Amino acid sequence: MGRMTADDVKKPAAKDPWALPDVSALTVGVLGGTGDQGRGLAYRLARAGQSVVIGSRDAARAEAAAAELAAGEKGATGVQGAENAECARRSDIVIVAVPWEGHAKTLEALREPLAGKLVIDCVNPLGFDKQGAYALTPEEGSAAQQAAALLPDSRVTAAFHHLSAVLLQDPAVESIDTDVMVLGESRADTDLVQALAGRIPGMRGVFAGRLRNAHQVESLVANLISVNRRYKAHAGLRVTDV
């Protein structure tokens, strides 16, 4: 019997990057769900059949927003509203869509209810002046890295940065034709986020690196704002050849 060589050892088959998990039974919380971006994401996910909890500092405001989404044209059933901490507790996945100015303060207050949760940060640190939008650089490097520093017991990812709030909230728009750049430290977590993005018709989640690469993804929104202003559009992104 001959000796076994390295060529005789079969390597495990590479994992299909598009073989994503089923996330349809998970509850998604949206912190900042009464704002334009958060409300739009809540609407699209609920319209796709996801259970969604809108979070706000004011529970009554969150409940009113949820009722409006459920009652509107092509309403999104399965949407509920709650105060931020309760929203976090009731959710499996939590999207952070709060204004950059309140990002750190909000997450600091929610460290305990967000412990053990998969957190998706979609906040874009931007400034505005007479020349338009420009990217800010947080001390930690990015909003996502700030979230990871403030939430050591959570699994922080980053995604949903480049979406038009106008298109997300428009019930006449059937498909949001764009790719979502997904960043994170764990493939299992980024696979979940990619799968969640794929629940929205026309949308696709694409892995785009670890959280240390989040700054340029967040910053690109400033460029998209310039595109939208010049061309009167609601620009998104598509990644080619994948």
N, C-alpha and C positions, 0 to 999 in steps of 0.2 A: 504494500500500500504506500503510495507516494506521499510526500509531505505536503500539507496544505499551504498554499501561498496566498498572498494578499489578494490576488486576482480571483481566488476561489471563494472569498467571503463576499456575499451579496450585500450590497448597500441597500438600506431601506429606501423605498420609493419616495421621491420628493413630494411634499404635500402640495396639492393643487391650491394655488393662491385664491382661487375663486370658489373653493369649497367652503362656504361660510355657514355658521350655525343658524338654527331657527330661533329667532328672537320674538316671535309673534305673541308669546304668552307673557312677556316681561312688561312691567309697568314703568313708564318713562315719566320722570318729573322734569319740569322746566322752570328753573329759578329765573325770575325775570319774565315770566310767561305773560305778563300784561303789557310788556313793551312790544314794539313792532316785530323784531326778530324772533323773540321767544314765542309770541302769540302765533306768528306764521308757522314756526316749527311745530308747535303744539297742534295747530289745525291740520297740517299735512300728515303728521304721524297718526293722529286720531282718525282722519279721513281714510287712512290706509288700514285701519282696523286695530291700531295699537291702543292700549289703555294708557291714558295720559293724565297727569296731575299738574295743573298750573300752580306755580308757587308765587307768592307775593308777600311783602311785609304786612299787608292788610288782607286778612282772610276773606273779608266781604268783597273786596275788589277782585280777588282771584276767582271767587265763586261767580261773580257777575260776568267776568270774562269768559269763563267756561260755559255759562248759560248762553251767552251770545254766540259762541262758536257752535254750540249744539243746535241753536234755533235758526241759524242763518241759512241762506241758500246753499244747498249741498252741505248741510250741517254735518259736523263731526261728532258722532255719538261717542260715548265712552270717555268724555272729558270731564274732569272734576277740578275743583279749586280748593286750595288750602294755604294756610300760612306757611312760610318758607321751611321752617323746621319740620312741620308735619308733612309737607310735600316730600322732603328728603327721606323721612322715615318710611313713607308708604311706597317708595319707588325702588326699583332694582337698578335703574340707570338714571342718572341725574345730569341734565344739560344745564350748564351755567351760561345764561344769556343776559346777564345784568350789565348796566353801563360800566365802562372801565373805571369811572370815578368812584364807584361803590364796590368794585370787585374785591379788594382785599378785606374791607370791613365786613362784607356779606359772608365771605368764606370763613373768616376768623370766627364769626358767630355760629357757624354751622359745622364746625369741625366734628363735634360729637355725633349729630344725626347723620353726617355723611361718612362716618367711619365704616369701612367695609364695602362701600358703594363704588360702582363704576361711574366716574365723573367725566363728562365730556365738556371741556371748556371751549367756547366758541367766541370768546371776547377778543376784540381787536383794539389794542391801545393806539388811539389816534388823537392827533391834535388838528385844529383848523385855524387858518388865518386867511388873509386876503388872497393868498395864492392857492388856497384849496386845502385838501387833506394831506397830512403827512404822518409818518409812523413815529411813535414814541418807543423808547427802549426802556422797559422796566429794569429795576436794579437786578432782578433775578434773570433777566434775559428776554422774557416773554410773559404774557399773561398765563399761559399754560404752566410754565415753570414756577411762577408765583403761586399758582393753585397747588402744584405739587409740594411746594415748600410749606404752605399753610395747612395742607391736608395730608399729613404723613401716613394716616391710617386708611386713606382712600386710594383707589387705583385711577390715577388721573391720565386722561387722554385729551387730544385736541382734534376738533373737526367742526364742520358746518360754518366756516368763516366767510365763505365767498358767495353767500346766497342773497338774492334780492328779497327783502321783506315785502316789497310790493307784489312780486309774483307769488310768494308763499301765501299771502293772504287773499289773493284774488280767486274766488270760487270758479270763475270761468276758465282758469288755466288748469288744464287736465294733467299736464306733464311738466315737471321742472327739469329741463334738459341740461344737466350739469354734472360734473364730477365733484366729489367731496374729498379733499385731502385729509387723510387720517394719520395722526401721529401718536406714538405711545411707546412704552417700554416693554410691554408684553404682547406677543402675537395673539394670544387668546383674547386679550382685551380689544386690540385693534380689529380683530376679526368680528367681534360683536358689534363694534361701532360701524364697520363696513356693512354688515348685514342690516343694521338699523337704517343706514342711509338708503340701502337698496329697497327698503319697504316703500319709499316714496317713488311713484311712477316717474321714469325718466332720469332718476338720480342713481349714481354709482359711487361707492366708497372705494378709494384707492389708497393703499398704504404709502406714506410719504416720509417715513423715517421716525426717529426718536424725538422726544420732547426738546432736545437741544436744537432741533431744526425748526421749532415752532415760530421763532421770531419772523423769519422771512415769509412764512405762510400768512401770519397775522398782518404783516406789513403790506402785503400785496393788495389788500383791500383799498389802500390809499390810491393805488394805480387804477383799480377798477372804478372807484368813484370818479376819477378823472375821465376814464373812458365813457362812463355813463353820462357825465355832464356834456362832453363834446358831442356824442352821438345820440343823445336823448334815448338811451337804451337801459336795459337791466342785465348787464353783462355777467356771464358766469365763466367757468373754466371747463375745458376738456383736455384730458391727457391722451396723447396719441400713442399708438403701437403697443397698448396693453389691453 
